Amino acid sequence: MIRQNPERIDPKRRNVISHTKKQFADATYQQQEYSHRLSFYDVPPTTEITLEQFEQWAIDRLRILAELEFCSFRNKTPAETIAHMTPLLAKLLPLSANTSSPLSHLDPTLQAERMKDHYSHFILRLAFSGTEDLRRRFTRIESSLFRLRFQSDDARERQAFIESADLKWEAVGEEERRRLSAVLGVGVGMGKREVEEGSWFKVEWGVVPELVEGRRVLVRGGWAYVPGREQMSLVVGEFGGRLERGLELTSRALPRLDESDRLTPILNHLSTSFSTPTSSLSDTDSLLPGAAITAPSIDPLSQHFPLCMKNLHLTLRKNSHLKHFGRLQYTLFLKGIGLSLEECLRFWRQSFKLITDEKFDKEYRYNVRHAYGDVGGDASRRGKGYSPFSCQKILTEHPPGAGESHGCPYRHFSVDNLTSLLQATGVNDRDVLRGVREDVEKKRFHIACNRVFEWAHKGEIKRVKEDGGWGGQELDVIVHPNTYFKRSYLLKSGGRLGGGAEEDKMEM
C-alpha cells in the first residue's frame, strides 16, 4: 500500500496558471516621473492607457521616424534635417525642456509630453522586434532621433541627464594623459594645448565604431580614447547599444504577449507601414493639365511611368495579355492618370489583339467597368470605383505568382532580374544600380524607387530648385505610382505643380 502525503495537492485540483497570466501576476501599475527630457528608455511603462492612445501615439512617432529616414535618404545636411524636423516634432511629438516651465519637470504638460514619448517608443519596440531587419532599422532611426534631440537639448539639462545615466565611461587621469599626450594629439588631429586642456574618456573601442571608422579617437590596448568634443557620439552609441539589447529581449517575450487579440492587428499594421508610408491621392492629384489622355497616348506617356507600371506595360506589349491582378493594378493606375472609361476599354481591346471581340466582351470588359465604378458595388462606390493602388498596397498585398507581372519589381524581383529590367528601361549608371541593390537588400523599396527617379530627373530637379518654382513639399519623397507619373511628366515638360494639387499625406 502506498502512503499518501497529506500535504500533497491532488493534481486534478491543482490551480494551473497560464504563462501569460503568470507573466503579469505581480505587475505594479504606477505613474512615472520624468525628470529629464532625454531618455534611454530602460524602464518599460506600466500606467494604463486607452487603445486609441496606444495606436495614435505609435502612429505619430512612426511618422517622425519615416521623415527622419527620408532626410537621410535625401542626403540633407544636419542643419537642413533640423529645419525640416523641428516643426514636425513640435506638432506630432513635442518634448519641451525643463527650463520652459517655472515648475520644471513637474509641469503637467511636460509630464504628458514625456509620457507620450515613453509609451510610443515601447509600442514601436513591440511592433519592430519581430525580425532582425526591423530591429536593425528601428535602432538606426531611433538613434538618429535621439541624436537630434541631444543636439537641441539645454546644455545643463544634457549634462544632468548624462550624470544620471550611469554610463560606463572611464575618465582619463592626468598621469595617463601626460603619458599619452604625444600620441593622443596625433591620433585625433589635435594640438598639444587642446590635448592638455580638454577632457578625455576611454571606452571599449567596439562601443564607438563610427568614431573609430572616422579616425576621431586613439585606439590602444582595446580601448578607445575619446576627446570630450565627441561626447555626443559616446552617448548616442550607448543609446543604440541599450536599444539593441532591449529589442532582442522584446523579440523573445513577444510570443507570450497578453491581449494578443486586440494588440496584434495594430502591431502588424505598424510594422507593415514601416515598409513605406501610405499616400492618399485626391481626384486631381495625378490629372495632367492640357488635352485629355487617350488610348494611343499611353505608349509615349509610358516613359514617365514608375518601374512597376513600366513592367506591366512592357509585359502587355510583349504578350498581348496580363493576368487578373496585373490588369487591375494597371487599370486603376491608368484611371488615376486621367484615362476615361471609354478610352480605357479601347486601350485594353487594342492591347488584347490575339482574342476576338466576343471573348473580350465576355471575359474582360466587365472587370474594367467595375474598376471604374460603372457597374457593380454598393451605392457609395457607384460612379467612383476603386482608388489607384498606393506603393504600400502594391508592396504588401497579393504578391505575384508564376506568370504574373503585378507587384513591385524592387520587392518581388530577384536582384539580377531587377538590374536587367532597370538597364532595359535606360538606367545604366553604376552608382545608381549599386545604390538600388543596397536599398533592396535593406528592404527600403520606396527609397530605391526614389533613387531611380532622382537620377532620371536630376537635371530637371536642379533647374526647378534654382528657379524656385517648386517648393520642398512638391519634391518630397514619392509614395504613390500616380504621383511618380505626374511629377515626372511635369518635370520633363517644364510644367509646375500648383495649388496644392499634389499632396502625399502620411496615413500610417
N, C-alpha and C positions, 0 to 999 in steps of 0.2 A: 504493500500500500504506500502511495506517495504522499509525503507530508506536505500540506499546503501552507504557504506563508500567509498569515492573516493580514499582513500589511500590503500584500500584492494586490494591484487593481486588476479586475477581470478585463482582459483585452477587448472584449465586446463592449465594455462600458467606459473604456478609456476615451478621454476627451482629446481628439486629434485636431490640432490647429493647422490649417493650411499654411504653406510657407509665405504666401502673400500677406496673410493676416499677421503671422508671427513677425514678419519684417517690420511692420509698423505698430507692433503691440505696445512698445514703450516710447512712441514718438511724443514729444512735447511741443506744443504749439505756442509760440510766443512772438511778440513784436520785437524786431531787432532794431538796434540803434546804429545809425550810420554816421560815424564820427568824421569820416573822410570822404571827399569827392571821388577819389580813385579807389579801386578795389582789385584784389587778386582773386576774388570770388572763391575763397577757401571754404566758407561755411554755407551750406545749402539753406535756402529759405524754408521756413516752417509755418508761417502765417497762412491762413486760408484766404483764397481769392476766388472770384467767380469764374465760371467757364468762359464768359465773354472777355473778362480781363486777361485770362490765360491766352486766348487766341489773339486778341488785339495787340497786346504788348509784344508778343512774339513777332507779329506781322510788322509792327513799327520798327523793331530792331532789325528785322530781315531787310527792310528797305534801306536802312542805313548801311548795312554790310554790303548790299548789292551795289549801292552808289560808290562806296569805297573801292570795291573791286573794279568798277568801271573807270574810276580815276586812275587806278594803277595801270589798267589796260591802255588808256589814252595817253600814258606817259606824262601825266600832269606833274608839274613841279610841286614840292611841298607847299609853297605859297599858294599856288592855284588850287591844290587839294583843300587847303584850309578855307579858302574863299568859297569854294563850291560846297563844302560840307557844313560850314557854320550855320547857314540858315536852315538846312535840313535837320541838323541836330537840335537846333532851338525849337523846331516845330514838332519833331517826332520823338526825340529822346533827350530832352533838356537835362542838364546836370550842372547846377549852379554851385559856385564856390561858397565856403563858409562866410567869407567876407561880404557876400552880397546881402546878408541879413544881420540886423543887430542881435538876433537870437542865436547867431552862429549855426551850428549843425542841428540845434534843437528846433529850428523853424519847421513847422508842419509841411510847408511847401517843399523845402529841401528834402525832408524825410520821404515825402511822397515821390519825388523825382528819383531818389536813390533806391527806393523800394521797387519802382518800375524797372530801373536799370538792372537791379539784382535779379529780379524774377525773370525778366526777359532773357537774360544771359543763360540762366539754368534751364529755361524751357527749350531754348535752341540747343543746349547741350543734349537734351533728350532726343531732339529731332535729328541731330547730326553726328551722333555717336555710333550709328549703325555700321558704317563701313570705314575702312582706313582712308579712302579718298576724301570722304566728307569730313572726317576728323582732321585731316591734314589741312584741308581748305578752310575749315572753320577756325582752326588755330591761327592760320596765317592772317585772315582778315580781322579776327578779334584782336590780334596783336597790333595790327595797323590802327584800329580804333583806339586801343589803349595808348599807343604812341601819340596819336593826335591829341588825346585828352591830356596826356602827361606834358606835352609841349605847351598847352594853353593854361595849365594849372598855375595858381599863385605860387610863387617861389617858397614862401614859408609853409604853406599847406603841403606842397610837394615834399619838402624835407621832413615835415612831421609824419607824412604817410610812410616815407622810406624808413624812418626810425621805428615806426610801429610794426613794420612788416617782418622783422626778424630775418633779414636777409643774411645768407651765409657768405658774407664777404670778409676778407681779412685785410685790414689796413696795413699798408707797408710802413714799417717803422723807420725812424730817422737813420739808424745804423745801416739797415738794409738798403735804404735809398741812396745813401752816400756810397755804399759799396758797389751799387749797380748804376750809379749816375752816368757813367760814360756810355754804357750800352743802352740805357733807357732812352736817352735823347736820340741816339742813332736809330733805335728800333721803331720809334713812333714819329720821328721827324720833329723833335722839339729841341730848343736851345737849352743850354746848361741852366740858365736862370729859371726858365719855366719848369724844368725838372725839379729844381730845389725848392721852388716856392709853391708848386701845385701839390694837390693831394693825389695819392695813388692807392689803388686797391689791387689785390690779387685774388683770382678765382681760377678754378679748373678751366683749362683752355676750351673744353667742349661746351662750356656754358655760353661762350661768346663767339660762335663760329663766324658771324658776319664781320666782327672786328678782326679776327684772325685773317679772314679772306681779304679784307681791305688793308691789311698790314698796319693797323692802327694800334696794335698792342705789341708788347715784347713777350714772346713765349720762351720759357726756360724751365726745365725740370718738370714739365707737365703743368706749369702754372702760367696764366696769362696776366701780365702786369698792365693794368688798365689805368690811364690817366683820368683824373676827376672830370675832365670835359666830356668823357664818354659815359658818364653815369647813366644817361638815358638808355643806352644800349644794354647796359647791365640789367636795369630794371625791366625793360621790355623782354630781354632774354629770360629773366626769371619768371615773368608772367607767362610766356609761351611754354616754358617747361612745366610749370604747375598745371596749366590748362591741358597739355598733352596727357599728363598723368591722370587728371580728373576725367577726361573723356574716355580714357581706357577703362577706368573703374565704372563709369556710367554704362559703357557698352556691355560690361559683364552683368550689371544689375538690371539692364533693360528688359530681359525676358521675364523677370519677376515683377514687373511693373504692375501695381494695383490700378484699378479703374481703367483697365485697358480698353474696354468697350467704348468709353467716352473720349479718351485721350488719343488712342492710336490713330484714328482717322485724321485728327488735327495734326499730329506729328508727321504722319505720312505726307499730308498736303504741304507742310512747311518744307520738308526735305526735298519734295518734288519741285517746289517753287524755287529752290536754291539753284536748280539747273539753269533756269533763266527766268527773269521776271515776265509776267504776262502783260499783254498790251490790250487796251480797249481801243477799238477802231470805230470812229463815228462814220456816218454815211458819206461824209465829204472828205474824209482823211486821205483817200487814195485816188479820188477823181482828178483827172487832169484838165487843165484849162484848154480851151480851144475846141476843135472838132471832136465829135463823138467817135469812140473806138469801134471799129468794125472787125469782122472776121478776117479779112485779108491783111489787116494791120498787125495781127498778133505776131507773125513771123519777124517783121522788123523790130517790133517792140520787145521781143524776147531777149535782146541784148541787155535790157535793163532788169531782167528777172533775177531773183536770188537763185542760188545753186539748186535748191530743192525744186523750184519750178522750171529751171532750165533743164534739169534732168528729166522731169516729166515731159516737157515739150520735145526734147530730143528723142526720148523713147517713143513718144506718139508719132513723130515724123518717121522714125525708123521702122516701127512695127504696125503703124496704122491702127493701133489699139492700145488701150490701157484698161487694167482691171478696176474693180469697183472703187476701192479706196483711193486709187490714183485719180480716177475720173472725178470723184467727189472733191478731193483736195484741190485739183486744178480748176474745176468748175467754179468753186467758191472764190478762188483767187481771181479768176477772170471776171467774175461778178463784181468783186471788190475794186478792180481797176476801172470799172465803168462799162463793161460789155453788157449790152442788153440781152434779154432772154431770147429774142428772135435771132440776134447775131450769134449768140452762144450756140443755139441749136444749129444754125448754119455752119458754124465752125466745127462742131463735132461731126456733123453729117459729112462735110468735106474731108475731115481727117480720117473717118472710118470708111475709106474708099473701097475696101475689099468686101463689103457686105452690101446687101440690097436695101432699097428704101423700106421695104416691108419689114425686114429684120431690124433695122434701126428704129422704126416707129414702134415696133413691138417690144423691144428689149432695152432701149436706151433713152428714148425721148421723154418718157415719164420721169425718170430719175433727174434729168436736167430741170424739168419744170418744177419738180418737187424741191430741189435745192434752191430755186428762186422763189419758192412760196406760191407758185401759180396754182398748184394742186396739192391736196393732202394737208395734214397738220391741223392744229386747232385754230380757233378764230384769231387768237393773239398773234400767231405766226403767219397767217394768211396774208399774202402780198409782200412779206418781208423775206421769208425763207431763212436759211441758215447764214450765220456770220462767217466770213473768211477765217480760216484756221490761223491762230497765232503760233509763234515759234514753240511756246510751251506745249500746246496741244499736239503739234506735229512731233515733238520730241518724246512725249510721254504716252500717247495713245496709238493703238493699232500699229505696232511695229510691222514692217513689211516682211512677207514670207517669200517663198520661192516664186519667181516670175513676176513679183510686184515691184513697182517703182516709186511708190509714195514714201513718205517719211523725210528725214533729214539726212542728206549724204554725210554730213560731218559726224553724225552719230551712228548711222546704220551701215555705212560703207566701211570696208577694211581700209587701212591707211594707204595701201598700194592702189586700190581702186579709186579712192578719193583723190589721190595725187594725179592719177591718169585722167579723171574727169576734170579736175581743175586745169590741167595742161590742155585738154581738149577745148576748154572754154577760154583759153588765152592767158591763163595765169602761169607764167613761166619763171617768175622771179624766185631765185633760190632761197633768199631770206624769208620771203613770204611763205613759201612752201614749208620751210623748216619751222617757222612760227606756227603755221596751221597744224603741223604734226605735233608740236609740243602742246598746243591748246587741246587737241583731240585726246592726247594721252592723259591730260589733266581733266578731261571731261568738261572743258569750257567751250561748248559747241557754239554758243551765240557769239563768243569773243572771236572764235576762228572765222565766223561768217563776217563779222565787222572788220576783221583784219583784211580780208579779201576786198571788201567794199572800199575801205580807205585807200588801199593800194590802187584799185582800178579807177578811183576818182581823186587821186592825190593832187593833180593839177587844178581841178575844179574847186576842191575844198580849199586849197590855198588861195585861190582867186576870191572866193566869196568871203573868206576871213579877212583878206586885205581890204576888200571893198566895204566890209561891214554890212553887207546886205542880209546876211543870215546871222541870227543870234546863236548862243550856246545851246539852247533847247532844240533849235532846228537841226543841229548837228549832233544831237545826243545819240547814245548807243541804240541801234536798231533792234527791236524785239518783235517785229511783225513783218512777214513777207511783203505785204502791200505797202508798208512804209518804205521798205527797201526799194521797191519799184518806183514809187513816186519820187523819192529823193534822188535816185539815180537819173530818172528822166529829166527832172528839173535842173540838176547839176550839169548834165550833158547838153541840155538845150538852152542853158543860160537863164532859166526861169527862177522864180523865187517863191518860197513858201510864205504865205501871208495869212494874216487874220487869225492866227492860231488854229489853222485848219488841221495841222498835224500835231497830235498830242499822244505821246507814248506815256501812258499812265500806269504806275506800278499798282498792281492789284494782287499782291501775294497774300 
